[in-house]
Amino acid sequence: MEKLNRFVWWCSGVHQDLLVKCPTESSKYVGIGATVFFTGVFAFLAASYAMYTVFDSVWPAMGVGLVWGLMIFNLDRYIVSSMRKEGNPGKELLMALPRLILAMLISLVIAKPLEMKIFDKELRGELTIMEQQTRTAQENEIRARYGEDQQRLNTEIEGLKQEIIAKTASRDELRRLAQVEADGTGGTMQRNAGPIYAIKKADADRVDQELMGLTQRNESLIREKVDASLRNDSLVNAEIIALEKQKLDGPAARMEALSRLTADSTAIWLANWFILLLFIAVETAPVFVKLISPQGPYDHLLKIEEHGFEGQRIELIAQTNAAIKERNESLPQTEKDFVTERLDVKLNTV
């Protein structure tokens, strides 16, 4: 149990020899150290999962996750250990503000991969939809490249067919006029009006010959254009078949899927925020504990210890200055005054 306590104390960044003298402070720093440790564990798990979605391999992902977890652990440990209780809440809050902002940023980085793991089943369904949408967009892009040419061919084919239909209608109309002229139901209204019927029959025969030539020419052009249209269809189908099915499973795709889910579902949006707030609370808890707790015996002992080092530093500087002044006693008065003045100025700035 003693080894576990010392490990947790070490995680909190305290001076252990001083903390042993303050048994009433032990539980506070056990809680702070445990929070720092588990934050590092969460960072390790989050980074490992995020890297696994990139590498699709366990060991590289765990290696990167371990480095990231240790870095977050060390950073949290530094944030907590660097805070000092001075008995001035306003000043302490001002000094803790950058640390709180940094802790919140760390919690955001840690929370996002774990959120994606928590909503893994929902994300898989959304990723499938995104894959289908991507596939559809790619197919539409391919069809759009050939669409203008295909539209032009269809328009030309329709135009050639309309020419045949129009010429056929003209021939049929001339034949009808010739027929009604022959049976006396139209035209001159005289049965067997030979010369006039012959003229109308000749016009109908001429247009019929023109229709035959037009039909032969247009049908040949229509076949060519239909073949060209079929070739375009074949190219479109070949390119669509050649498309690789994209597997969207990377961190960026998962973040996009999570964003879409939170935008579409109030329940997921709330759950997402609750998880984020939980990690912010966990990450900032050590800082808040140090901030709101009153000065304790450990803080007083630490201040005395640090004051002792500060006193030794000032004493050594003063001794060094005195030794320099003593060495320069033989200098002319002007130079001696200059050295003394400069040393005194330096001492006052310490």
C-alpha positions in Angstrom: 0.0 0.0 0.0 2.9 2.3 0.8 4.4 1.8 -2.7 1.0 2.5 -4.3 0.6 5.7 -2.3 4.1 6.9 -3.3 3.3 6.2 -6.9 0.1 8.2 -6.8 1.9 11.0 -4.9 4.6 11.0 -7.7 1.8 11.3 -10.3 0.5 14.4 -8.5 4.0 16.0 -8.6 4.4 16.6 -4.9 7.6 16.6 -2.9 7.1 13.2 -1.2 9.5 13.7 1.7 7.6 16.9 2.7 4.2 15.2 2.2 5.2 12.4 4.6 5.4 15.0 7.3 1.8 16.1 6.6 -0.4 12.9 6.9 -3.6 15.0 6.8 -2.7 16.1 3.2 -2.2 12.5 2.0 -5.7 11.7 0.8 -6.0 15.0 -1.2 -2.8 14.3 -3.2 -3.8 10.7 -3.6 -7.0 11.9 -5.4 -5.1 14.4 -7.5 -2.5 11.9 -8.5 -5.0 9.2 -9.3 -6.9 11.7 -11.5 -3.7 12.7 -13.4 -2.9 9.0 -13.8 -6.3 8.0 -15.2 -6.3 11.0 -17.5 -3.1 9.6 -19.0 -4.7 6.2 -19.3 -7.7 7.8 -21.1 -5.3 9.6 -23.4 -3.5 6.3 -24.2 -6.8 4.6 -25.0 -8.1 7.5 -27.1 -4.9 7.9 -29.2 -4.6 4.1 -29.6 -8.1 3.8 -31.0 -7.6 6.9 -33.3 -4.3 5.4 -34.6 -5.9 2.0 -35.1 -8.4 3.5 -37.5 -5.4 4.9 -39.5 -3.0 1.9 -39.4 -5.4 -1.0 -39.0 -2.7 -2.6 -36.9 -2.7 -3.0 -33.1 1.0 -2.6 -32.2 1.8 0.6 -34.1 -1.5 2.1 -32.8 -0.6 1.1 -29.2 3.0 2.5 -29.6 1.7 5.9 -30.7 -1.0 5.8 -28.1 1.6 5.1 -25.4 3.7 8.0 -26.4 0.7 10.3 -26.5 -0.6 9.0 -23.1 2.8 9.6 -21.5 3.0 13.1 -22.9 -0.5 14.0 -21.6 0.3 12.5 -18.3 3.6 14.4 -18.0 1.8 17.6 -19.0 -1.0 17.2 -16.5 1.5 16.4 -13.8 3.4 19.6 -14.6 0.2 21.6 -14.6 -0.7 20.4 -11.1 2.7 20.5 -9.6 3.5 24.0 -10.8 0.5 25.5 -9.0 1.3 27.2 -5.6 -1.0 28.2 -2.8 -0.3 31.8 -1.8 -3.4 32.6 0.2 -4.6 35.1 -2.4 -7.6 33.6 -4.3 -7.7 36.3 -7.0 -4.1 35.9 -7.8 -4.3 32.1 -7.7 -7.3 32.1 -10.1 -5.4 34.4 -12.5 -2.4 32.1 -12.4 -4.5 29.0 -12.8 -6.5 30.4 -15.8 -3.9 29.4 -18.5 -3.6 26.0 -16.8 -7.4 25.6 -16.9 -7.5 26.5 -20.6 -4.8 24.1 -21.4 -6.6 21.3 -19.4 -9.8 22.0 -21.4 -7.9 21.7 -24.7 -6.3 18.4 -23.6 -9.8 17.1 -22.6 -11.2 18.0 -26.1 -8.3 16.1 -27.7 -8.8 13.1 -25.5 -12.6 13.0 -25.7 -13.1 13.0 -29.4 -11.6 9.5 -30.3 -13.4 8.0 -27.3 -16.7 9.6 -28.4 -16.2 7.9 -31.8 -15.7 4.6 -30.1 -18.7 5.0 -27.9 -20.9 5.7 -30.9 -19.2 3.1 -33.1 -22.4 1.3 -34.1 -24.2 4.5 -35.1 -21.1 5.7 -37.0 -20.9 2.5 -39.0 -24.4 3.0 -40.3 -23.7 6.7 -41.2 -20.4 5.7 -42.8 -22.3 3.2 -45.1 -24.7 6.0 -46.1 -21.7 8.3 -46.8 -20.0 5.6 -48.9 -23.2 5.2 -51.0 -23.5 9.0 -51.4 -19.8 9.1 -52.5 -20.4 6.3 -55.0 -23.5 8.0 -56.4 -21.7 11.3 -56.7 -18.8 9.6 -58.6 -21.3 7.8 -61.0 -23.1 11.1 -61.6 -19.8 12.8 -62.4 -18.9 10.1 -65.0 -22.4 10.3 -66.6 -22.1 14.1 -66.7 -18.9 13.9 -68.7 -20.6 12.0 -71.4 -24.0 13.6 -70.9 -23.6 16.5 -73.3 -22.3 14.3 -76.2 -25.1 11.8 -75.5 -27.8 14.6 -75.5 -26.4 15.9 -78.8 -26.6 12.4 -80.4 -30.1 11.8 -79.1 -31.2 15.2 -80.5 -29.7 14.5 -83.9 -31.3 11.0 -84.0 -34.7 12.5 -83.2 -34.2 15.2 -85.9 -33.4 12.6 -88.5 -36.5 10.6 -87.5 -38.6 13.7 -87.7 -37.4 14.4 -91.3 -38.6 11.0 -92.3 -41.9 11.4 -90.6 -42.4 14.9 -92.2 -41.5 13.6 -95.6 -43.8 10.5 -95.1 -46.7 12.8 -94.1 -46.1 15.0 -97.2 -46.1 11.9 -99.5 -49.3 10.5 -97.9 -51.0 13.9 -98.3 -50.1 14.0 -102.1 -51.3 10.5 -102.5 -54.6 11.3 -100.8 -55.1 14.3 -103.1 -54.4 12.2 -106.2 -56.8 9.6 -105.0 -59.7 12.0 -104.3 -59.0 13.6 -107.7 -59.4 10.1 -109.3 -62.7 9.2 -107.6 -64.2 12.7 -107.9 -64.5 13.3 -104.2 -62.1 16.2 -104.2 -60.1 18.5 -106.4 -62.0 19.2 -109.6 -64.9 16.9 -108.3 -64.9 15.1 -111.7 -64.4 11.4 -111.8 -61.5 10.2 -114.1 -60.0 13.7 -114.5 -57.0 12.2 -116.2 -54.5 15.1 -116.8 -55.0 16.6 -113.3 -54.9 13.2 -111.6 -51.7 12.4 -113.6 -50.0 15.6 -112.3 -51.0 14.9 -108.7 -49.9 11.3 -109.1 -46.6 12.4 -110.5 -46.1 14.7 -107.5 -46.9 11.9 -105.1 -44.5 9.5 -106.9 -41.7 12.2 -106.9 -42.1 12.8 -103.2 -42.2 9.0 -102.6 -38.9 8.7 -104.4 -37.5 11.5 -102.3 -38.8 9.7 -99.2 -37.0 6.5 -100.2 -33.7 8.3 -100.7 -34.2 10.4 -97.4 -35.1 7.2 -95.5 -32.1 5.3 -96.8 -29.7 8.2 -95.9 -31.2 9.1 -92.6 -31.5 5.5 -91.4 -27.8 5.1 -92.2 -27.0 8.2 -90.1 -29.3 7.0 -87.3 -27.5 3.7 -87.1 -24.1 5.5 -86.9 -25.4 7.8 -84.2 -27.0 4.9 -82.3 -23.7 3.0 -82.4 -21.9 6.1 -81.1 -24.5 6.4 -78.3 -24.1 2.7 -77.4 -20.3 3.2 -77.3 -20.8 6.1 -74.9 -23.0 3.9 -72.7 -20.4 1.2 -72.8 -17.7 3.7 -71.7 -19.9 5.0 -68.9 -20.6 1.5 -67.7 -16.9 0.5 -67.9 -15.8 3.5 -65.9 -18.5 2.9 -63.3 -17.5 -0.8 -63.0 -13.8 0.4 -62.7 -14.6 2.6 -59.7 -13.1 1.3 -56.5 -15.5 1.0 -53.6 -14.2 3.4 -51.1 -14.1 2.2 -47.5 -14.7 5.2 -45.3 -13.3 4.3 -41.9 -10.6 6.9 -41.1 -10.6 9.5 -38.3 -11.7 12.3 -40.6 -14.6 10.2 -42.0 -15.7 9.2 -38.5 -15.6 12.8 -37.3 -17.7 13.8 -40.3 -20.1 11.0 -39.6 -20.3 12.0 -35.9 -21.0 15.6 -36.9 -23.8 14.5 -39.2 -25.3 12.3 -36.5 -25.2 15.1 -33.8 -26.8 17.4 -36.3 -29.6 15.0 -37.1 -30.3 13.6 -33.6 -30.9 15.6 -30.5 -30.2 12.6 -28.3 -26.8 11.9 -29.8 -26.0 15.7 -29.6 -26.8 15.7 -25.9 -24.9 12.5 -25.2 -21.9 13.9 -27.2 -21.9 17.1 -25.0 -22.3 15.1 -21.8 -19.2 13.0 -22.7 -17.2 16.1 -23.6 -18.2 17.8 -20.3 -17.3 14.7 -18.4 -13.8 14.7 -19.8 -13.5 18.4 -19.2 -14.5 17.9 -15.6 -12.0 15.0 -15.1 -9.2 16.9 -16.8 -9.7 20.1 -14.8 -10.5 18.4 -11.5 -6.9 18.4 -10.2 -6.5 22.1 -11.0 -9.8 23.0 -9.3 -8.9 20.9 -6.3 -5.6 22.8 -5.9 -7.4 26.0 -6.6 -10.3 25.7 -4.1 -8.5 23.9 -1.3 -7.1 26.1 1.5 -3.4 26.3 2.3 -2.5 23.2 4.2 0.6 22.0 6.1 2.2 20.7 2.9 1.9 24.2 1.2 3.5 25.8 4.2 6.4 23.3 4.3 6.9 23.6 0.6 7.0 27.4 0.9 9.6 27.1 3.7 11.7 24.7 1.6 11.6 26.9 -1.5 12.3 30.0 0.7 15.4 28.3 2.0 16.7 27.7 -1.5 15.9 31.3 -2.4 17.7 32.6 0.6 20.8 30.5 -0.3 20.7 31.9 -3.8 20.6 35.5 -2.5 23.3 34.8 0.1 25.6 33.3 -2.5 25.0 36.4 -4.8 25.8 38.7 -1.9 29.0 36.8 -1.0 30.1 36.8 -4.6 29.5 40.6 -4.8 31.5 41.2 -1.6 34.3 39.1 -2.9 34.4 41.1 -6.2 34.4 44.4 -4.3 37.3 43.1 -2.1 39.3 42.1 -5.1 38.8 45.6 -6.6 40.0 47.6 -3.6 43.3 48.3 -5.4 41.5 49.9 -8.4 41.4 53.7 -8.8 38.4 55.3 -7.0 36.5 56.0 -10.2 36.7 52.4 -11.5 36.0 51.0 -8.0 32.8 53.2 -7.7 31.7 52.0 -11.2 32.1 48.3 -10.2 30.4 48.9 -6.9 27.5 50.7 -8.6 27.0 48.1 -11.2 27.0 45.3 -8.6 24.6 47.1 -6.4 22.2 47.6 -9.3 22.4 43.9 -10.2 21.8 42.9 -6.6 18.7 45.1 -6.3 17.2 43.4 -9.4 17.7 39.9 -8.0 
